[in-house]
Amino acid sequence: MAPLLVVDAPSLLFRAFHALPDSIVDARKRPVNALLGTANLLLYAIEERRPRATVLCFGQDAATYRTEQFPAYHADRIVMPDGLGHQFAEAGDFFTAFGFEVAATEDLEADDLLGSYAATEVEAGGEALLMTGDRDMFQCADERVTVLYVKTGTRGFEDVGPDQVLERYGVPASAVPDFIALRGDPSDGLPGARGIGAKTAADLLRRHGSLEGAIDAAAEERPAIATALREQADDLRAFKDIATLRRVAVPRPPDREVDYAHAAHAARALGMNRLAERLERLGDEAA
């Protein structure tokens, strides 16, 4: 069975906006670089992986329940750059023309939807590919879920499964939220435990199994680590909860191929003539 491709749309749009020049514009002289770059990357993934359907997920930049627990969460994130806001607004209609499903949540973040679609697909007996530039999604990696990790400044993506998570972090994918809580995550504004870096965080989790296990065994650790675990216990639990994806009910999308003809029309309407020609060629090859 072909996998379901689930896409962190905000992550890809931001990366494409910064990777391509904003001189790529439509007839109204507005940048369309983010839409173009995202479309090209998605087509590359689709040609290579042949998913049964593609879902683009949108959501809040910082879910309220996360900022209520820790106000500094996402506090240092860059505001929406000039030239990108209208591309976000047009992304839904643009990618719907490709035959992609577009899902959005007003209460949660896009990564919560990604995890929910992956879980729903696996429960139905399928497999999922999660395309994102957010390492928090590594917690979803297992034998039937692969993260297609898009790195800034590079072309394409890196396959991250459970073995790659273990190699990268030294802990299983299921322990990624515990690892983030202890080590911290500067991109999300989470400071982690005082004096505990990646190596120590992984060691604690290997020996104690979880954040809660490390806190319970604090007395066994060196004084500085023991103090951090005891004094920051409640904060660390909050950090883990913030890093843990929320599951929501989502429908399992039906199989759906790319609608190359409508996609080409949508691309031409935004002045993306080369993309339109590529889509028309792909449509002819698929016919």
SVG drawing of the C-alpha trace seen along z (x, -y; Angstrom):
<svg xmlns="http://www.w3.org/2000/svg" viewBox="-13 -45 41 48">
<polyline fill="none" stroke="black" stroke-width="0.4" points="0.0,0.0 1.3,-3.5 1.9,-5.8 0.0,-8.9 2.1,-12.1 1.4,-14.6 3.0,-18.0 3.9,-20.7 2.8,-23.5 4.0,-26.5 7.4,-24.9 7.8,-24.4 6.4,-27.8 8.8,-29.6 11.8,-27.6 10.9,-28.2 10.4,-31.9 13.9,-32.3 15.5,-29.9 14.2,-31.6 14.4,-35.2 11.4,-37.4 11.9,-38.7 9.7,-35.7 6.4,-37.5 2.9,-37.3 1.2,-39.7 0.5,-42.1 4.2,-42.1 3.7,-40.2 6.2,-37.5 5.2,-33.9 8.5,-32.3 7.2,-30.4 4.4,-28.9 6.7,-28.0 9.4,-26.4 6.9,-24.4 5.2,-23.2 8.5,-22.1 9.5,-20.2 6.2,-18.5 6.3,-17.4 9.8,-16.0 8.6,-14.0 5.5,-12.8 7.5,-11.7 9.9,-9.8 7.6,-8.3 4.3,-7.9 2.0,-8.6 -1.7,-7.5 -2.7,-11.1 -1.2,-14.3 -2.5,-16.4 -1.2,-19.9 -1.6,-20.9 -1.9,-24.4 -2.4,-25.6 -1.4,-28.2 2.2,-29.3 1.9,-28.8 -1.1,-26.9 -2.7,-28.7 -2.4,-25.7 1.3,-25.7 1.8,-29.5 -0.4,-29.2 2.0,-26.7 5.1,-28.6 4.7,-32.1 8.2,-32.2 7.2,-29.3 7.8,-30.6 8.4,-34.1 11.5,-34.5 10.0,-33.3 10.4,-35.6 7.2,-37.5 5.6,-36.9 8.0,-38.6 6.6,-41.1 5.7,-39.2 4.8,-35.9 1.5,-36.7 -0.5,-36.8 1.2,-33.5 -0.1,-31.8 -3.5,-33.2 -3.4,-31.8 -1.8,-28.5 -5.1,-26.7 -6.7,-27.4 -3.4,-27.0 -2.7,-23.5 -6.3,-22.4 -6.0,-22.8 -3.2,-20.1 -5.7,-17.7 -4.1,-17.9 -6.3,-17.9 -5.8,-21.1 -6.4,-20.7 -6.3,-23.5 -6.9,-23.8 -7.6,-27.0 -6.7,-25.5 -3.6,-23.5 -0.4,-23.6 0.3,-22.0 2.5,-19.4 -0.4,-18.2 -2.4,-17.6 0.6,-15.8 0.9,-13.4 -2.9,-12.8 -3.0,-12.0 -0.1,-9.6 -1.7,-7.8 -5.0,-7.5 -3.3,-6.1 -1.3,-3.6 -4.4,-2.5 -6.1,-1.8 -3.2,0.4 -1.3,-2.1 2.0,-4.0 2.7,-7.7 5.4,-10.1 5.7,-13.3 7.4,-16.2 8.6,-18.9 11.5,-20.9 10.5,-20.5 12.6,-18.0 9.8,-17.7 8.1,-15.4 10.9,-12.8 8.7,-11.5 6.4,-10.0 9.0,-7.9 8.4,-4.2 8.3,-1.2 5.4,-2.6 6.0,-6.4 9.0,-8.1 9.8,-11.8 11.0,-13.5 13.1,-16.1 13.7,-19.2 16.8,-21.0 17.3,-24.7 19.6,-25.6 19.5,-22.2 17.6,-20.6 15.4,-17.6 14.9,-15.9 16.4,-13.3 14.6,-10.1 14.3,-9.9 13.0,-6.6 13.4,-5.1 17.0,-4.0 18.0,-7.5 16.3,-9.1 18.2,-6.7 21.5,-7.5 20.9,-11.3 19.7,-11.6 20.7,-8.4 17.1,-7.8 14.1,-6.0 11.6,-8.2 9.0,-7.7 11.3,-9.5 11.9,-12.6 9.5,-14.8 11.4,-13.7 14.7,-14.5 13.5,-17.9 12.3,-18.7 15.7,-17.9 18.0,-19.3 15.7,-22.2 14.8,-23.5 16.0,-27.0 13.8,-27.1 10.7,-26.8 12.0,-28.9 12.3,-25.9 15.3,-26.2 15.5,-22.6 17.2,-21.7 20.0,-23.8 23.4,-22.3 21.9,-19.4 22.8,-19.2 22.1,-16.6 24.6,-14.0 23.5,-14.1 19.8,-14.1 20.3,-11.0 22.3,-9.3 19.6,-10.0 16.8,-8.7 18.8,-5.5 19.3,-4.8 16.0,-5.8 13.7,-5.3 11.8,-8.6 11.8,-12.1 9.7,-11.0 12.1,-8.2 15.0,-10.6 13.2,-13.0 12.4,-10.1 16.0,-9.0 17.5,-12.5 19.3,-11.5 21.5,-9.1 22.9,-11.8 25.7,-14.3 24.8,-17.2 24.3,-19.8 22.1,-17.4 20.2,-16.3 19.5,-19.9 18.3,-20.8 16.0,-17.7 14.5,-18.4 14.1,-22.2 12.9,-22.3 10.7,-19.1 7.4,-20.9 8.9,-23.1 10.4,-20.0 7.1,-18.2 5.5,-21.2 8.2,-21.3 7.6,-17.6 3.8,-18.3 4.5,-21.2 6.8,-19.0 4.2,-16.1 1.9,-16.2 -1.8,-16.4 -4.0,-13.8 -7.2,-15.0 -9.8,-13.2 -9.1,-13.5 -10.6,-11.6 -8.5,-9.2 -8.2,-10.8 -9.2,-8.8 -6.7,-8.0 -6.3,-10.9 -3.8,-11.5 -2.3,-14.9 -4.6,-16.9 -1.9,-18.2 -4.2,-20.1 -5.8,-22.2 -2.5,-22.6 -0.9,-24.0 -3.8,-26.4 -3.3,-27.6 0.4,-28.0 -0.1,-30.1 -2.6,-32.3 0.2,-33.2 2.8,-33.8 4.7,-30.5 5.0,-29.5 7.9,-27.1 6.1,-25.3 3.0,-25.2 5.0,-23.7 6.4,-21.1 2.9,-20.2 1.6,-19.9 4.5,-17.6 3.9,-15.4 0.2,-15.3 1.0,-14.1 3.3,-11.4 0.7,-10.2 -2.1,-10.0"/>
</svg>
